[in-house]
Amino acid sequence: MRFFGTETNTIFLTGNVIAIDEKFVLIKRINTNGATDGAIVLRINTVSKVVATSDYLKSLVAVIALARERHYNDIWHVEDLLSELNLAKHSILKAALKWAFKADQVASLGIHPGKSEKTYTGFVAELKTHKVHFNDVNPSDLTARWQVKLAYADLNYVEIGSFKTYSTTAILERYMAEDFH
């Protein structure tokens, strides 16, 4: 696994490539503090630049070593999550969505229906042949119960096992009814 940085039109991320298929790449993300921050399934054609060497990446290697030394490099147990993905039977995208559904875990989905990207964070309610039914959580309106139907073809990324998804889980557990799964 090679450590690298990638850039899309909206995000820059660093991490290790875990798997690649014809449409998506699975990356174990590394945050600026050197800790593993979830996994992201990213549509390959949205990547505009890959950086294999830079001073930032060189510096981050030292920060990662510190994170490992201080035992905060994988607080979300992303390595365990990655071992649960069934990449042999499913595409990377569907494997991540199936894991989130079966494990009843929050995921964050990014779509690009036109010129502006929209992100949904919540629970996979149902997986259909061409669409995912998704219960979106709005931290600004804890009474809202929105379900969206998103075509797999419109998904640019799926993020799982990250600070973002676990912080949404904390909000749900503290303030939202258990029936919103």
N, C-alpha and C positions, 0 to 999 in steps of 0.2 A: 504494500500500500504506500503510495506516494503522498506526501503532504503537499498541499497546493492551495492557491487562492483562485477563486473564480469570480467573475463579474457578470451580472446581467444588467438590463436597463434599470433595475430598481434596487438591487442588492449586491453587496460584496460579501463573500463568505470564504472561510478557510476550513480545511479538513482533509480527511482521507477518503479516497474513492474505495468503496466497498464492492460495488457491482455496477455493471453497465449492460443495458440491453439496447435494442434498436432505437428507442425513443427517450429513455430516461437513464439517469445516473443516480446511484444511491451514495450519499456522502455522509460520513460521520463528522459532524460539525465540531469545530474547535472555536471557542470564543476568545476574546482579547485577553482574558485572564488565564488562558492556557487550559481551561477545563473543557471536557467534552460537553457539548450543549445540544444533545439530541441528534437525530438523523433527519436528513431531508432528501426527498426524491425530487429531482429537478429535471424538467424537460430539457433535453440536450440542445434543441434549437433555440433556446432562450439564452444560452451562455454566449456572451459576446467576447470574452477574453479569459484565458487561463494563464496564470502566472505560476511558474515552477520555482523561480528564484527571485528574491528581492531582499532588501534589508529588513523590511517588515517581517517577512517569513523567517528570515534568519533570527531576528530578535524573538519572534514568537516561539521558536524552538527552545530558547532559554526559559521562557515563561512556562512552557509546557513541562519542562523538567522540574521547575519549582512546584508546579501544581501536583505532579506525581510525588515529589518528595514530601509535600505537605498533605497528601492524601485527599485532595479535592479535585482530582482530574476527571473522575467519572461518578459524580454524586447522584446522577439520575440512572445509573446502571444501564447505560446505553449498550454496552457490550452484550449484556443479557438479552436486551430487546432485539438486537440485530441477530442473535442466534435463534430467535423465535420466528423470524421472517421465513416464509416458505418460498424461496426464490426458485426452487427446482420445478414447482408446479404452476407458478403464476408469474406474470410480468412484475417488474419491480413496483410499478404503480399499484397494481391490484394486491400484491403481497403486503404492502404497507397499509392499504385501506382495510384489507381482511384482518390484519393484526389489530388495528385500532378497534375494529368492530368486535372481534372475538374477545379481546382483552378489556373491552369497555373503557377505552382510554381516549382522552381528548386529542384531537388532531387539528392542525391548521392547514387549510386548503387555499391555494392561490389560483385565481382564474384570470384569464385575459380575454374577455368577451369582445373587446373592441380596442379602443386606444387607452383605456384606463384599467389598471389591475384592481381586483377586489379580493380581499382576504376574508375567509370565514374561519372561525375557531369554535369548535364544539365537538359533538358526537356524531359518528356515522350511525344513522338510523336504519338504513337498508342499502344493500348493494344489488343493483339490477344489472342487466346485461350491458347497457350503454350509459347508465347514470348511477350516481350515488345520491341517496336521499340523506340530507345532512341537517342536524339540529344545531343551529347557530346560536352562540351565547353572546349577548351584548352586555358587557360589564357596566355600561352606562344606564341600562334599563333592565334590572334583575327580574322584572315581571314578564318581560317579552319572551314569547315562545315561537320562534320563527323556524320553519323548515324550508330548506331550499333543495331543489333538484338540479344537480350539476352534471353535465355530460363529461365523461372521462376525457373526451377530445379537447375540452376547454380548460382542463387542469394544467397549470404550469408547474405547481409544486405541491407536495404534501410534507408537512413537518410533523414529526412525532418525537416523544420523549425529551422535550426541551424545556427550558425555563418557562417559555411562553405557554406551552401546553399544560405544564404542571401548575403554573400560577392560575390559569383558568380553572383547573381542577379544584384548587383551593377556594376560589370564589364560589364555584358550584356547591362544594361540600358545606360551605359556611352559610350561604345565603339563598340558594335556589332549591326548589323542591326536587326530591329524588326521582320523580317521574319524568324528568326532562333528559332522558337518555335514549 
